[in-house]
Amino acid sequence: MTSVIHRGLPWHTSRRSGPSPAALTSRVVAGTILITGGAGFIGSHFADELLAHGYRVRVLDDLTPQVHGGGERPEYLSSGVELLVGDVRDPDAVAKAVEGADAVVHLAARVGVGQSMYELAEYTAVNSLGTAVLLEALLHRPVERLLLASSMSVYGEGLYRAPDGSLVDGVERPREQLERGEWELDGLEPVPTPETKQPALASVYALTKYGQERLCLMFGSAYGIPTTALRLFNTYGPRQALSNPYTGVLAIFASRLLNGRPPLVFEDGRQRRDFVSVFDVARACRLALESDRAAGQVLNVGSGESVTVLEIAERLARILGVDIESEALGRWRAGDIRHCFADITRARELLGYEPQVDLEAGMRDLAEWLAGRTAVDRVDAATQELSSRGLL
């Protein structure tokens, strides 16, 4: 195995809040961290987290219009961040970005289940080819650590328990059942989903995220670069792209409510998800970057709690002070699953990760950020697009 090149930089384990259990045995890169896709929602919060802990941060981002509108540097991106505008598929842009970086955090990706089902080439190019271009650049400029943001979507349906107490993996709802409007998996109780559950790739997006995982972990093993993949669950909070109809569901609901329209919920709205604050996600990313125990691992990052999508919509309306009821469409979307929420035991044990922002506080953070903001509601157009293609 080829050994990683170390740059002779100092290592430390200090933290403003004191060391976590995992940090006591970790080495921390004291240098420059490159975040691909770092001008976006999660990336910008992670940049703040790194800057607060003494790191230098460089970002490579193409400022795609669907997320960033006019393509200018986001006002929320810290002035302490070095921003390079470029496409992760461009070898020259990537080579420039990785030069002098001590670790790479790969967030750059096209996101969203629905859109991935008809923009197959774009999602495959950005997510799969972009990852390969990045890894080829690291062949020539090795780094101390590599961290990938993966997705809970790779699980498909979560884990279930049968009436006899046994755990059931690999279930899915047949199309015929969905066409009858029968949403639940009869006789099965959803339970927290651990990393040991076998992937069930129900969308193009899920397929590309799982491919990213395997590619990065394979590369890290072959070239001696400690690599970790974090399967992020439904992340929410300030800075989400409100006018992007394929972003996180809380931002989509917020866009509807800010425009005086009801949130649209697929099926009956009682599907259960794990909603985790972006502040917890940013902290988990830093812990994974710093911990030797995370090397070679796939880890869930969630809140460890579950809530229905309908309840999320109702709570957001209440916190925003808007008297608008959600609308359950009674329709299903290709690539969607019924229940999936995180078992975060492994992240607790290996990283010392513990969620610190509960759902009520996190939604208030979001509501405060939403105050006075405007959003272009493109949900109807996106829904029509899916319907016209037979995906809804």
Steps between C-alpha positions, in 0.01 A plus 500: 500500500633843412542715810350847522733797465511707821602864478660529842218718631424512872226279638276598789190385688383823659140621483322797640251275675755238606587169335239241416571134581591432137724806485727365771649256250473714187743700295375831369628650177617853574495645154284570198175310446351496149121470491358420157150645471583704807307813404170316547277442798690230687843598371479859621403390852783248502737776390386708800561202730852450365591868519380512861742216580807657342501347154557675169218436255498493122184437300452378143146567378342562159228722655234320296197726430248249637656551843671838479280701264719758330822317570660756733689414815233428766469775760498237776835349398759615753756754381758264648427243229713491185248444217606348168221496243520189286339170403601184682504327160772735374843340564680835485266665751525202733879481474524866597261449791682202653845660474625552855188351662557278802157335494206489262131495588296404194151652508463601133201316352169540328236423763135395495325171433229624263717701262758223483242274338492708182837681504691174497802621304545816709479320834734225385748750356519726804477236771689209343737659251563796730609265777731310266662824379559606861658167592728506196621843613581351841721241334745780428432710811431261790322634807485400866126425507206458264140545616193438282144620560281206401125466553240298686340446158736205444293294746177519304246375751632501856517205733179334628399259775259212432230392751726215620771752594735420213655783298402529136737645242457560128124556488339728246151597397391364161359745249162325506467567872580870455252534216233375741598774745622248757803670652610287795687172504240287677604332822841665513613759753768751392807509726822707494716413201867408569788513253490119477174510306553402138463785249183505290552759229159636406606809300774624270610733780534208743695300244751780447544563873571133565744502211676798656529311828655191349732696273635720782543214749666281236733784403585579862583137574716460189700819552521514877280807543270469805150539356156527657152512346221667697143404412317823572131483583249780432708808576325833561577849627595851391639561149302233319419597141136603535434535127639157410205258483733202526669598826416377851133457581499758781630768263236401245227524763637838610490627142133404472402651835685827433293531185171430677462153350453162668796261521445206265561161659533180301299190591318562831787689667552238770833374366767534769837671458793617712547880490840617622617858552772623267695613809514140622600382153783755482632387837476133401701574185776663705509211746526252212777703340698500823450145626733215401226260611280618213747392231349246261156536658150579376305690766143620537455864595147577620310606808420147611130593508219461248206719407238489226527731202148628568595590857805689373281709269249574778771597751669733252171677428441544873849637566467740207159612629328402176150349509526279193430127506717259306356318200558124480501416130422131531754448220841333504826599337736260324810444711334582833489264797264474797708509819868553574662654807847472649663274751793723606666254739812465286556878474457529876756227566762598242467879494351592834220655292185598685226717342474829686215676314155352555231535236311784667815709548622419152174604339509826695850560362357451153199723571722784624706481183186494285367825652482764228623269223328440171486179303398422145256207527592259218341195663197489268723507192723227641198288590360542149837401354497176696138432410555560129778240501291237678711526816217620726 
